[in-house]
């Protein structure tokens, strides 16, 4: 019985070591650098360019209105010495109302720009999150952490950084290669 106990215990130890390393490799804690994914994802650049074009157009409209108002103000300042008291009051009121309308429009445009920025950013983030979810399932990861430089992952072995692999797959999927 002693002769049989030693090989059985060796097999048990070997099985334990094998299962420890096998389980360890499948449940390894891994992470991706979210900032690198956002910067390196090709769709981010496209979405950002579209957003910037839209914001530029909206801001140009505000600038145009502001320029027109400033011209009216200069004209008023040149001609006010020729105006009656009633004409002065009326023109001042009109200029004041127009300035308030431009300010309100500018605030509305800024809000619209912020919402468009948030929406476009969320679209990209949703793409990344969906891809990482599928990537995690495909590669049997239990958890994939997202590091963003804010101190949530202070140290990690380079072998646990999936950022480049995920980024390559994400871009390939975006370009229709998968």
C-alpha positions in Angstrom: 0.0 0.0 0.0 2.9 2.3 0.7 4.2 1.7 -2.8 0.8 2.8 -4.3 0.4 5.8 -2.0 3.5 7.6 -3.3 2.6 7.6 -7.0 -1.0 8.5 -6.2 0.1 11.4 -4.1 2.5 12.5 -6.9 -0.4 12.4 -9.4 -2.6 14.3 -7.0 0.1 16.9 -6.5 0.7 17.2 -10.3 -3.1 17.5 -10.9 -3.3 20.2 -8.2 -0.4 22.1 -9.7 -1.8 21.8 -13.2 -5.3 22.9 -12.1 -3.9 25.8 -10.2 -2.0 27.1 -13.2 -4.8 26.3 -15.6 -7.4 28.1 -13.4 -4.9 30.9 -12.7 -4.4 31.6 -16.4 -8.1 31.6 -17.2 -9.0 33.8 -14.3 -6.1 36.2 -14.7 -6.8 39.8 -13.9 -6.3 41.9 -17.0 -6.9 45.5 -17.9 -7.1 47.9 -20.8 -6.1 51.5 -20.9 -9.3 53.3 -21.7 -7.6 56.5 -22.8 -5.4 54.6 -25.3 -8.4 52.8 -26.7 -10.3 56.1 -27.1 -7.3 57.7 -28.8 -6.3 54.8 -30.9 -9.8 53.7 -32.1 -10.3 54.8 -35.7 -14.0 55.6 -35.2 -13.1 58.1 -32.5 -11.2 60.2 -35.0 -14.1 60.1 -37.5 -16.8 60.9 -34.9 -14.6 63.7 -33.4 -14.1 65.3 -36.9 -17.8 65.2 -37.6 -18.5 66.7 -34.2 -15.9 69.5 -34.7 -17.4 70.3 -38.1 -20.8 70.6 -36.6 -19.6 72.7 -33.7 -17.6 75.0 -36.0 -20.8 75.6 -38.1 -22.9 76.3 -35.1 -20.3 78.7 -33.6 -19.9 80.4 -37.0 -23.6 81.2 -36.9 -23.2 82.8 -33.4 -20.1 84.7 -34.6 -22.0 86.0 -37.6 -24.9 87.3 -35.5 -22.4 88.9 -33.1 -20.6 90.6 -35.9 -23.9 92.0 -37.3 -24.8 93.3 -33.8 -21.5 95.0 -33.4 -21.9 96.7 -36.8 -25.3 98.0 -35.7 -23.8 99.2 -32.5 -21.0 101.1 -34.3 -23.6 102.6 -36.7 -25.7 103.7 -33.7 -22.7 105.3 -32.0 -21.9 107.3 -35.1 -25.4 108.4 -35.7 -26.7 108.9 -32.1 -25.8 112.6 -32.1 -28.3 113.2 -34.9 -31.1 111.2 -33.1 -33.9 112.6 -30.9 -34.2 111.4 -27.3 -37.0 109.1 -28.3 -35.0 107.6 -31.2 -32.0 107.1 -28.9 -34.1 105.2 -26.3 -35.8 103.1 -29.0 -32.5 102.2 -30.7 -30.9 101.4 -27.3 -33.8 99.1 -26.4 -33.6 97.4 -29.8 -29.8 96.9 -29.5 -30.2 95.6 -25.9 -32.9 93.2 -27.0 -30.9 91.9 -29.9 -27.9 91.4 -27.6 -30.0 89.4 -25.2 -31.3 87.3 -28.0 -27.8 86.6 -29.3 -26.7 85.7 -25.7 -29.7 83.3 -25.4 -29.0 81.8 -28.8 -25.3 81.4 -27.9 -26.2 79.6 -24.7 -28.6 77.3 -26.6 -25.9 76.5 -29.1 -23.3 75.8 -26.4 -25.8 73.4 -24.8 -26.5 71.8 -28.2 -22.7 71.4 -28.7 -22.2 69.8 -25.3 -25.1 67.4 -25.9 -23.7 66.4 -29.4 -20.2 65.9 -27.8 -21.6 63.7 -25.1 -23.7 61.7 -27.6 -20.8 61.2 -30.0 -18.4 60.2 -27.1 -21.0 57.8 -25.8 -21.4 56.2 -29.2 -17.6 55.4 -29.2 -17.6 54.3 -25.6 -20.6 51.9 -26.3 -18.6 50.4 -29.3 -15.6 49.9 -27.1 -17.6 48.4 -24.2 -19.5 46.0 -26.5 -16.3 44.9 -28.1 -14.5 44.3 -24.7 -17.5 42.4 -23.5 -17.3 40.0 -26.5 -13.5 39.9 -26.2 -13.7 38.9 -22.6 -16.2 36.1 -23.3 -14.2 34.8 -26.3 -10.9 34.7 -24.3 -12.5 33.4 -21.0 -11.6 36.4 -18.9 -13.6 36.8 -15.7 -12.8 40.5 -15.3 -11.3 43.1 -17.6 -10.5 46.3 -15.7 -10.5 49.7 -17.4 -7.6 51.9 -16.4 -8.0 55.6 -17.1 -4.9 57.1 -15.5 -6.9 58.2 -12.4 -5.2 55.8 -10.1 -7.6 52.9 -10.3 -4.8 50.6 -11.4 -1.5 51.8 -9.8 0.6 48.8 -11.0 0.1 45.9 -13.4 2.4 43.5 -15.0 2.8 44.3 -18.7 1.4 40.8 -19.6 -2.0 41.8 -18.1 -2.4 44.8 -20.4 -4.7 43.9 -23.3 -5.0 47.4 -24.7 -3.1 46.8 -27.9 -4.8 43.5 -28.7 -8.2 44.9 -28.0 -7.4 48.1 -30.0 -6.3 46.0 -33.0 -9.4 43.9 -32.9 -11.7 46.9 -32.4 -10.2 48.7 -35.4 -10.3 45.6 -37.5 -14.0 45.1 -36.6 -14.7 48.8 -37.4 -13.0 48.5 -40.8 -15.1 45.4 -41.5 -12.2 42.9 -41.4 -13.9 40.6 -39.0 
